[in-house]
Amino acid sequence: WTTLEDLENNLPARVKRYLANNDISFYILNGTDIAEEIGLGNRTNVIMQSAFFKLTNVIPLDDAVKYMRDAIDHSYGKKGEKILEMNYKAVDAGIKNLQKFEVPAEWTNADKDPELICGLPDEIPDFVREVCMPINAQQGDSLPVSAFVGREDGHFPSGTSAYEKRGVAVNVPEWDSEKCIQCNQCSIVCPHATIRPVVLTEAELANAPENFGAVAMKGKEFPGHKYKIQVNPLDCMGCGNCADICPASALDMKPIATQMDQICNWNYGLEITDKSAQTNKFTVKGSQFSTPLFEFSGACAGCGETPYAKLVTQLYGDRMVVANATGCSSIWGASAPNMPYTKNARGQGPAWANSLFEDNAEYGYGMKLSIDTTVEYVVDAMNALVALDIPEDMKAVFNEWLEARDDGEKSKAASEKVLSLLSRDIGPEGNRLLAEVACRADYLVKKSVWIFGGDGWAYDIGFGGLDHVLASGEDVNVFVFDTEVYSNTGGQSSKSTPTAATAKFAASGKRIQKKDLGRIAMTYGYVYVAQVAMGADKNQLMKALKEAEAYKGPSLIIAYSPCINHGIFAGMGKAQEQMKHAVEAGYWHLYRYNPDLADEGKNPFLLDSKEPKASFKDYLMSEVRYASLKQSFPDLAEELFDKAEKDAKAKYEIYKQLAEMGKEPVKAQA
């Protein structure tokens, strides 16, 4: 907004009144457009910093400019003249383009608010209206204690992030239906669940907004159906990973203002029935027809962690329980009052709770033991019902459930049959047992217990507890978002930080190699272990998730998760591509260790990475956490880079040896 008309049409009345009544000096600087013109993309920090120095005069402006140019020389001196010149121009542009705007006197009594495009439904839950919206508007201090009556234990309803509607992206993706090959890869990599495939019947399309733009569905899975990739412009963060990885270049990043007509289309898409039951949800494409039960989190644009969490909810979210360690995943998992874990059309969704670094694994273990104890009550009641003189059709249903109760998908079908019988009258004792089952109906479907956390938790502070839980042999699933650094607490080195990486407490590069958490867990022999990277091999990731959850014992999945702390020079819009480069360079390795294969007379270890073919050091130099070491300690950097490459190659050789071992006739028992 750079004109009076823009400001009149967009500023809320309360803002206008505050500016006018408090004699505010009001300046405008379009840093976004300036950065794009210069060639800096969305990097506006230098522009805004020089404007700050001009406005505040905290030091003489000439001195500030000199210090900024010196800092640019120091930071980017080895990046070439082009990079230097762009940043010099940014300093000058921030000063030159700063415009003072004279606040109109009539704003003193402004009372007309702009017409907002909020994208919200007509009906908003009371908790959202009475609690979430005031907090989001920074009016939380005005809430009375009575607003939280009934929530004294601190629980929040799920799905409240859907009402936040930040609209913070500069550019959002626009779908080109003619180029699209309907692979759904854009959807799976989206960190915020704001781009999704919609599959419609002819009848559903007939009721769609006029510009909905669906096309004929390709393939055999949905004959006669229509297809559209639908973008949510108000919740998209504009990272661009979807457009970057699209194999058909069917997505273009366009200014958000040009895409606001998609809001109605998005809302209509939410009304379309979930048709994932008609396809195989354990494929990359099929998984994205399942409604994500994790959406619109507060994670950074391009986050490498949240696409994994979202995908897990698409596969298991309707029966999922999550124990989450403190860290980034607990922040984007529950940024009060906006809860990104949500429910499907049947009201089913993940139950989520946060615990500490040091005890989260035990916390999740406790959840599993509690669930098992409750299920045993149901098992006892079912067995007692089968022993009674009741109709044979009822006995058959109860026996079916007893057989299926440890299988997630089969238990769903069996549970529906059980629920249909609970109102039958089969005599006093039978009715009492039916009531025992009815009061625990939520436990008829097998719960999928997940323990989430980052590398600071899994490799360091919570490792003792994690080891204890893995050793227990219990059927829990551990998912580690491995950013190789304490991301949320400021970028400190962890035991996951590799050789040569710089971080807090490792400013001159880490001297020792990264702990091999997966190989440690494999030594038990009865723990399923996988190491994955979504951007490198989505099919391998799908296999790992399916195998881990199906495994009747503890599982551990370690997922490479690019982070802003890495300082990827190409930006977080290339986070998925960076994962691919990491695997191709031999920096990160993909594998699965499945103890069940030993029962089949097969080697349980499968190495899914190919021989590295890209330059290891080129990969290191694509990130600030390594490149900065070369600037600060050039001689030491070469030594540590050599060691890092040697460590990575040695690890790959160990994995090759494991993969080439002979068959193991039996697996270890817990």
N, C-alpha and C positions, 0 to 999 in steps of 0.2 A: 504494500500500500504506500504509494508515494504522492498521492494527490489529495486535496481536501475532499473530493467526492469519494475516493476510496475509504478515507477515514470516517466520513459521515455514514457510509453504508455498512461499515464493519465493526467499528468500536462500540462496545456496550455503553449504555447511557451512564452507568455508574463510573466507568473509566473516564468518560468525557467530563463529568462533574468533578471528579477528583483532580484531573489535570487543571481545570479552570479555577477551582476554588482553593487550590494550594500553590498557585503561582509556580507551576512546574515548567522548567525549561525542557521542551519536547523536541527530540531530534529523530531523524529518520535516516537509516542506512540500509540499502538493499544488498546485504552481504552475499546473499545466495546468487543473485544474477551476476554480481561482480566476480565472484569466484569462478563461475562457469565461463564467463567471458575471458578471464585470464588463463584458464586451463587447469584450475585447481579442483575442479569437480565440486564436491560438497564441502570442501575444507574452507571454512570461513574464519578460522581462529585468528590468523595473522591480520586479516582485514579488521576484525572487531577489536583486536588488541590495540592497533594503531589509533583507531577511533577513540578508544578509551583514554589513551594518553592525551589526545588532543582535547577531549572534553574535561578531563579532571585536572590537568596541569599538576599532577603529583610530582613530576620532575619537568624541567624545561623540555619542550617538544623536540628540539634539535637533538638533545641528549638521548631522548627516548628512541628517536629514529636511528641514531647511531648504534645504540645498544641492541635494537632489534636487528639491524643489518649485520652486526657482529655475530649475533646468535644464529642468524641464517647462514652466515659463512661457516660457522663452527658445525652446525647440524647437517648442512647439505653441501658443503664445499667439495666433497668427493662425488657428488651426484651429477656434476656437469653444469655448464652455464645455463642451460634451459631451465633447470629446476631453480637455480639461484635467481634468475631474472623474473620468474613467475612470482617468487616470494617477495622480491624487491618491489614489484608492481603492486602486490597486495598491501604492503606497508603504505605506499603512496596513495593507493585507491581508498583505503580506509579514512585517510585524512581529507582527501580531495572531495569525496562524494558524501561526506557528512552534511546533511541538510537540517537547518533549524526550521521548525514549523511553528508558526504563531498560532497559539491556541485561541479559537474564536470566543469572544466574550459570551455569546449565546449558549455556549456549552455549560455555563454555570447552572442553568436550569434544564439541561437535557433530560428528556424523559422517554424518548423513543428508542427502543432496542432494535438492532438489526434483525431481519428475518433469518433465522438460523436453519442450516441444513444439518439436522442432528442425527438423522438416520435411526432414531429410536422408535420402537413400536408404540402404539397408542396406550397399551396397558403396561405399566411399569410396576414391578413388585414393591410393596410397601418398604421393605428394608432398603432397597436401592434408592427410592425417592427420599426416605426419611434419614438415612444414614450415609449411604455411599455418595450421593450427589453433593450434600453439604461438605463432606470431607474432601471430595475431588475439587470442590470450589474453594478449598482452603478456609472453610468455615467450620471445621470440626470442633474447634473450641467452644462453639455456641451450642453444641448438642447437649441436652440434659441427660443426666444419668439414666432417666427413665427410658431413653431411646434404646437401651441395651437390656431391658427387662426380658428375661427368657434366654439371654445369651451370657449369663454370668460366668459360664465355663470357658468363654472365649471362642466358641465355634462360630463360623461364618457360613452363610449359605453359599453353595457353589454357583459358578457361572455369572458372577456379578461383573466380571471384566467386560462382558458383552455390552454393557451399558455405558462404558467410559467414553468411547468415540473421540479419540484424541485428534485425529486428522493432522498428524505432525509430519507426514512425508512430503518432500518436495516433489518427487516424481514417483508414480506408481505404474505397474504394468498394464498395458493394453493388449488384449488378445486378438490375434489375427487368425480367424477360423480357417482361412484358406491354406495357411501354412501348417497348421497344427496337425500332428500325427496321433494325438490322443494317447500319449504315453503316460501322462499324469506325473512325470518327473518334477514338474514345476511345483506341484502340490506337496509332494513328499519332502522337498527341501525347505519349504517355507517355515521360517522360525516362529511365525505368529499365526499360522493357520488362516491366512487372509486370501488365499487363492485356492480354489477347490473345483473339482469336476462336478458338474450337475448332470444327472441322467434323467430324462423326462419321457413320459408317455406322450402320445399325441394329444390326449385330453389335457394333460398338465401344461403342455406347450400352448394349447388354445387359450388358457387362462393367464398366460404370462404377459408381462408388460410388452408393449408394441415393439420396443427395440431390444428385446431379450437376445435375439441373435443365435439361437441354437442351430446346430447342423446335424446331419444324419450321423448316427453312431456307427463307428467302424468295428469290424470284428463280429464274432458269433455270440458273444455273451449276452447282448441286449438287442435282440432282433426287433426292428421296428421302432426303436427308441431314438431320442434326440440327445445331443451332447453339447455341453458348453463349459468352458473354463471361466469361472466367475471370480472376479476380483472385488475385494472389499476395500475401497479407497480410504475410508475413515479409520480403519484399524491397521492398514498396511504401514510398515515402518520405512518402506522405500529402499530396502537394502539392495535389491536387484539380483539376488542369487537365482531367482526363478528364471529371469531373462538370460542370465549368464550361462546357465547349464542347459537351456532348451536346445535340443539337438536339431530343431527345425527353424530356429530363429523366429518363433511364432509369438514372441512377447517383446514389446517395445516399451521402454520407460518414458512415460509422458507426464507433463505437469499435472498435478492433482486436480487443478481447477477444470481440466478438460475431461475428467473422468467422473465427475459428480453424478452424471446421469446413471451410473452403475449402482448407485445406492439402492434404488428401488429394485433393480434386478437381483442384487445380493439378498435383499430381504425376501423376495419371492423365492429365490433358490433355497432359503432356509425352510420354506414350507413344503418343499418337495420331499416325498418319502425316501428314506434310506433304502437303497436297493442292493446293498452289499451282500445280502444272503444269496443273490443270484450269481455270484462270482466267487472266485477263490481269493479271499482276503490276504492270503499269505504270499501274494506276489506283489511286486512293486506297484504295478498298475492297479490290481484289485484292492490293495490296502487302502487306496485313496478314495474308494467309493464308500468306505466306512466313515461315519461322522466323527471328526476328531473331538475328543472329550478333554482337550487342553487347547485353549485358544486365547489370543490377544493378551499375552503376558506382558510384563514390564521388562523383558529381556532386551539387551542392546540390539540394534538393527544388525542383522547378519549373524546373530548368535549361533555358535556351533553346537550348543547343548540342546536347545529346545526342540529342534526337529526330531531328535531321538525320543524325547518324552512324549511328544505329540503322537508319534508313530506307535509307541507302546500302548497309548490309550485307544488308538484305532483298532488295535488287535485284541486288547484285553480289558479296556476301560470299563465295560459294563459290569465287570465282576472283580474289580481291581482295588487293592488296599495298598497305600504307599506310606512308608516311613521315610522321611526326608531329613538328611543331615543338614546342619547349618552350613551355609555357603551360598553361592550364586543360585543354586537350584531351589533353595528355600526362599530366596528373595523373589525370583521370577515366579516361583510356585505359589506365592501368597503375599503379594504386595497390598496389604490391607488398605482400603476395604475391597480391593478388586481381585477376586478369586478366579484364576484362569481355568482351573479344573471345573468341568461342567457336567451336565447330564444329557442323556439322549431323550428321544421322544417318550420313552417309557418311564422316565424318571430315574434311570440307572446311570451311575457314573462313579469315578474313583472316589474313595474315602481317603483323605490326605491329612497327615499330621507331621509336624516338625519336631525333631529332637536335636540333641547337641552333637558337636563333633565327636566327643569321646564315647557316646553310648548309642548312636543311632542304629547300628547293626543289632544290638541287643533289644532295642526298642521294637524293631521290625520282627525280631525273633519272638518277642513277647506277644505281638499281635498274632503271629502264626499259632503259638501255643494256645492262646485264648480262643481263636477260631476253632482249632482242633477239639478243644474241650467242649465247646458248644455243639459242634457237629456230632460228637459222641452221644450227646443226649438224643439227637435226632435218630442216630443209628439204633440206639437202644429202643426207642419208641417204634421204629419201623420193624425191627426184629420181633418185638412183642406183638405188633399188629399182624405180622405174617403168621405168628403162632396161634392166633385166635381163629375161631370159626367164623370167618367173614367171606364175602363173595370172592370167587377165584379171580375175577377181573381186577379187584383191588389188590389181592396178593401179587398178581403179576406186575402191577405198576410199582408196588413197593420193592419187590425184588429187582426190578429194572433199575430203580434209583440206587439201591444198595450196590449193584454192580457198576453203575456209572458215576458214582459220587466223586471219584478221584480223577475224573476226566472232565475238563472244563466244558467242552462243547457238548459232549453227551449228557452231562449233568443238567444242561439247560433244557433239553428236550424232555428228559425224565422228570425234571422238577415241574414243568408245566402240567404234566399228567398227574403228578401228586397233588398239586394245588387244586385241580378240578375235582378231587375226591374229598377234600377236607370238610365239606359241609354235609356229607352223607351221614345218615343216622344208622349206626351199627351197634347200638347198645351202650350201656353205661361205661364199661371198661374201654371199649373201642373208641367211644366219643372222647373219653379222657385222653387217650393216646393221640387221637387226631388233634386235640387241642394242644398237646405238647409239641407236635410238629408245627402246627399253625403259628404258635407264638415264636417259633424260630425259623419261619419261612424264608427269611433273608439268607439263611445258611444252606438252603437246599442246593443252590448252584455253587460249585467249587470256587472258592475265593483264590484269586491270583495275587499273591503277596510279593510286593516289590520293595526293595530297599535302595533308595536313591541317594547319591552324594557325589562330591567331587574328589579330586585326587588328594587334596589336603586332608580330607576325612579318611579315604580308603588307604592311602599309602602311609600316612603319618599318624595324626592324632587318634583316629578311630581304628587303626590297624589291629590292635590287640582284640578289640571286640569283634571286628570283622572276621578275624582268624577263628575266634571262638565259635561264631555262628556257622561259618563254612564247615568247621570240624564237626558240628553237631549232626550233620547229615539230614537236617530238616529241609523240607521242600519250600525253599524261599529263593527269590530271584534278586540278585544284587546287580545294580547298574551303576557304573562309575563313569561320570562325565570327566574325561581326562583332558584338562587344559594345561597340564604340566607346570602349574603354578597356583599359588593361592590367589585366585582371581578376585573374589569378592572383598577380601581384607586388604588389598592393596598391592598384590603382585609379589609376594614373598616366595622364595625358593621352597620347593617341597622335595620329598624323595622321588617324586615323579619328574622333577626337572632334569632334563638331559645334560650331558657333558657340553660345556661351552656356552650354554644359555645364560644370559644375564637376567638377574632378578634382584629384588631386595634380599640382602644377606648373601648375594652372589654377584656383586657389582662388577667384579673382574672375571666373570664367567665361572660356572660351576665346574669343579675339578674332578668330580667322581661321576660315574655313569648312573643312569636311571635305574631304580629298583624294578625288577621284573615281577610285578605282582601276579600276572597270569601264571608264570612258571612256578611260582611259589605255591599257588593254589592247586596246580596240577599234581603236585607231589602227594596230595592226599589220595589221588586215584579215583575218588568217587565224587568229585566236584566237576560239573560242566563248566568249561571256561571258553570264552571267545574274545577275540580282539577284532574290532570292527572300525570302519571309517565310512560313513554314509556316502560322501562324495567320491570315494574311490571304487566302491563295489556295493551297490544297493542290493543286489541279489544275495550276496554273501551275508549282508546284514539281516535280510528277511529270513534266511535259513537259520541264522544264529538265534534270532528272537523266537522263532517257532520251536527250535530244538530245546532251547534253554527253559522255556515255560513248560514244555511237555515233559521234561526230565523229572523223574521222581526223586529229587534230591536237591542239594544246593546248586545254584548256578551263579556264575560271575561273568558279566559282560563289561569289557573295558572299551570305551568309545572315544576315539580321537575327536577333540572338540576345539577347533580354532577359536581364539579369543582376542578381544581388543588388546589384551596385555601382550600378545605376540607382536603387535605392530606390523601386520601384513602390509607391505608397501602398496600392493594392488587394492587394498581396502577390504573391509568385511563383506562387501558385495561379491568377493571372490572366495569366501570361506569354503564353499563346497569344492571349488576347483583346487584350493590349497590342500585339501585332504587327498585328492587324487595325486597331486604332485608329491606329497609326503610318501605315499606308497610307492610311486614309480621311482623315487630316488632312494628307496630303501631306508627311509627315516622312520617309517611306521610299518609294521607288519600285520598281515591279516591271517588269522588261523581260528580253528575250532578244535576243542578237545572234548569229545563226547564219550564218556565211559560206557554208554550203552553199546557202542560199537565193539567193545571187547567181548561182550556176550555173544556177538555174531562171529567171533574169530577174526575180527578186523583190528587194524591199528586205530586206536581212538583219536590219534592226532592227525588233523588235516591242515596242511599249510595252503592257504588260499592266495597268498601273495606270489606273484611271479618274480623271477630274478630281477633285481633293480636294473633299470636301463637309463635313468636320468642322472644328472650330476647331483651328488649329495651336497657339495658345497654351494652350488647355485641355489639349491633349496634353502640352505641356511641363510644365504645372503638376501633372500626374499623377505626376511623378517627382521624388524628392528632389534629384537632380543638377541640376535646373533650379529647382525651387521654393526651394531653399536660397539660391540667388543673390538671389532677390527679398527674402529676409529680411535677408541680410548687406549687400547693395549694391542697395537698391531702385531708385535712379535709373539706375544702370548696367545693372541687369537689364532694364528696359524697353527701353533702347537696344539691348542685345544680343539680346533676344527679337525685336525688330523686324528686326534684321539676320539672325537665324537663319531667320525666316519668309521674308524676301526671298531669302536664299540658296537655300532649298528650292524656292521658286517659280521662281527663275531656272533651277535645275537641271531642273525638270520641263518648262519651256519648251524647253530644249535637247533633251530627250528627245522632246518632241512634234515638234520640227523634224526630228530624225533619223527619226522614224517616218513623217513626211509627205514625205520625199524621194522622188524618182523611183526607178525600178528601176535597179539596177546590173547591167550585163551579165556581169561576171566578178568573181571574188573574187581578192584578193591571194594570192600564192604565197609560202610560206616560203622 
